[in-house]
Amino acid sequence: MDIVLVPGLWLDASCWDAVASSLTAAGHQAHAMTLPGVGVPAPQSSGIGMSDWIDAVVKQIDECDGHVVLVGHSAGGNAVWGAADARTDRVARVIFVDTVPSADGAPFPSFTLVDGVIPFIGWDSFPDAEVADLDAATRAAAVTRSAPSGVSAGVIRLRNPARSSIPTTVLMGSLDRAGLEAEIAEDVVRFGAEYRAIQDIEVLTIGSGHWPQFSVPDRLAELIIDAVSR
């Protein structure tokens, strides 16, 4: 199976190296992406937004033969869900890693710009539960780049209701299904309707913080492989 790996904000394709290696060893074709404008200065990236990220994932789908599985980490979840909306007939499953899909018209979180880009805000800016399993060496080695300013501007647009029929797996770092749905209930406008519309959805707990591709790549790969086999 062709598995498209889409990183979250501030990350490039290299964040998936260990996961992709395991997927390849299991006989899959892993396509790790660096999204447009990541790590690119403002003069070359200021016009790039979420629609460009979605278009990049769609392009990757079109370059594969047959059906694909889309894996989106964090903000990459919006990119894969938008791509699934555009290519419902080509997507066998969507796998969200510590995130859920945003609804049509939902705004992306805003960030402070520095020199016209969204800089990495630093590991200390995140709740302890999200980063506790990342030691100093892992944090130093992790590739954290700037993101284009346009990603946090505007809203997410979805067009095809058939996306709700795509089998979906949600791999949460520490939350189980009850915990996740309790959090979604606190932001129904942004997440609730979209999440509830999905006809075939499973929620599994990874047992990690927000960046399992760094802290538990073998475990994450195992869960992805299991999901792909269903």
N, C-alpha and C positions, 0 to 999 in steps of 0.2 A: 504494500500500500504506500502511496505517496503521502507523506505527512509533512505539512507546512507548519513550521515553528515560528511564531511571531512574538518578539520580545516586548516587554513593557517599556514605559517611558525611560529614557536615558540609557537604554541598553542596545547593544548591537548583536549581530548573529553569533558572536563568540560566546555569549552567555549560555548558549545551548550545546556547546561542544561535547560535554560529558553525556548529556541526554541523547544527542544525535548519534554518538558512538554506539550506545546501547541499542537504539532503534535500528541502526544499520546491522548490528550483529544479529538482531532478531529477524533480519530479512526484509526490512522496510527501507524505503527511500526517504531520507530526511532532507528537507529543504529549509535550512535556517536562514532567516531573513534579517537584513538591516534595513529599516524603513527609511524612506526618503527624508533627507534633511537632518538626520541624526548626526551630531558631531560636526555639522556644517555651519560656518559663521553666518550671521544674519544677512549680509548682502546676497548670499546664494540660497538662503533657506526661508526668508521671511514670507514668501508667497505660498509655502507648503502648509497644508492643513490636513485634517482627518480624512477628507475625501481623497487626498493624494495617497494616504496610507492605505485606504481601502482599495484604491485603484491598483496599487502595487501588489496587494495580495491577490486581487482578481487576475492580474497579469501572471502571477506565479501559478495560479490554478490553471489558467489557459495553456501554460507551457507544459503541464503534466498530461499524461494520457489517462483517460478514465476518471474514476472517482478519486477524491482526495479527502483526507482528514485535516481539519484546521485546528491548530493549538494556539491559543492566545493567552499570554500572561499579562495580568494587570491591564494597563491601558491598551495593550495589544488585543485584548478581548473585543474592544469596540471595532478595531480594524477587521478582525476575522468575522465578526457578526455582520458587519456591513458587506463584506465579501460574500458571505453565505447568502445574504439577501439578494445579491446580484447574480449568484450562480447556484441557486437552490438545486438545480438538476445535477450538479457536479460534486456536491459536498455530501459525503457519506456520514460524517459526524463532526460536530464542533466540540472541542474540549477547552473549557475555560480553566485557567490556573489562577486560583485565588482572586477571582473576579466573577461577575455575572454581566449579562448583556444590558446595555442601556436602551431605553425606549426611544422611538422616533421623536425627534424634537428635543431630546434631553441635552442640556449644556454639558460640556466637558469641564472639569474643575479648572479654575484659573490659577495661574502661578505668576509670581513676580518675574519680570524680565530683567536680564542683565546683558547689556550690549546687544539687545534685540533678540536674544534667544532665552530658552528656559534652561537654566543651569541645574545640574544635580544639586539637590537641596541638602545633601549630607546624611549619612547614616544616623546621626544623632537626632535628626528631625522626625524619625519614625517612632511609633510606640514600641516599647521594649519587646512585646510579644512578636512583633514582626521581624525583629533583627537579632533576637537573642541567640539564635543558632548560627549566626555569622561571626566567626572569630576574626581577630584583627588581620590575620594574613588573608583570609577570604575577602574581607572588605577592601583591603589594599589592592588585591589582584583583580577584583571585579571591574569590568569595563563600564564606567558610568560617564556618558557623554551628554552634551547639551541636546535639547529637543527643539524643533522649530516652533517659533512663537504662534504660528497659525493653528497648531494642534489644539490649543486651549481656547481658541476663538470660535464663535459660532456654535452650531448644534449638530447633533448626529442625525442623519437622514436615512430612513429605511422605507422601502417601497413595496416589497413583495410579502404578503401575509404567509406565503408558502414556507417561509423560513421557519415558522413555528413547528413544521412537521419534521424538521431535521433532527435526528437523534442527538441528544446533547448530554455531555458529562461535565459536571462542575467539580473540580478538584480543589478543595479549600485547604489552606494551610493548617488551621487549628479548629475550625468550626465544623460541626456536624450539620445535618439538614435542618434540624430544629433551630439551631443557633443562627444559621444563615438566614432562614426565613424570618426569624425575629428581627434581624438587622434590616432585611428588605422591607419589612412592615414599617420601619421608621422612615423610609424614603420611597413611598409607594409611587409617587409621580415619576421618579427617575427610573426605578427598577421593577416595581411590582407587577404592572400589567404585562410587561414583556416576559418576565420570568414565568408568570402563571400561564401564559399563552402557549408555552412550549409543551408539546403533547407527550414527548418521550424524554424525560429528564431524570438523571441520577445525580446525587450529591455524595461525594466520598471525601473523607478526611485524609490528608497527606500525613499530618503529624510534623509540621514544620512551621517556619515563619512565612513571610511573604515572598521569599526568593528561594523556593525549593530547588531550582535548577543549579544553585550554588551549594546549598547545605545538604540536600539529599537527592542528588541527581539519579542514583540508581533506583530509589523508591519512586521518584516521579516517572522515570522511564517505564518502570514495571506497570504503573497505573495506566499510563498512556497505551502501552501494548495490550493490556487487558481490555481497555475500552475499545480499541481498534478491532479486537477479535470478536466483539459482540455484534 
